[in-house]
């Protein structure tokens, strides 16, 4: 049953890429989970040229030696993977059935712009690039939302704080 559901998701993803009207209908029918309260926003305490930057992506990208995201669970996978900026391009994989990642395989900077950020460091636009970045599989629903919000997101936020990251770029897929 789970394998049939996964195949259905892959087919729908491909069709949505080919037919914009289907993609629009799918997007319009999506009801995000809303959260009451203010968005936790913090202004920068220093110039961008002095900031350490990290990326969090929902592209399902991870190192090949890491456990793939669980594509059999209809509610997605609320866990994350730690991505090493120095070695990721040597062995990356994408485990995510909800978008066509053929272009991301050709140029993974589409979903995790590490090379562009390295250029910004060398040009002095940003101060430094974190060595660790974080990957999620963007489809999370139902019972897994609480795990994502209360556990995974907090763990990543704590790790970013411990790494003294000043700014996080969110890169959806």
Protein Blocks (a to p, Z undefined) as FASTA:
>chain_A
ZZmmmmmmmmmmmmmmmmmmlmmmmmmmpccdddeddddddddfbdfklcccddddfehp
acfkbccddfkbmnbpabdcdddfklmmmmpccddfkbcfklmmmmmmlmocfklmmmmm
mnomambdcfbdcdddfbaghjllmmmmmmmmmmmmmmmmmnopabdcdddZZ
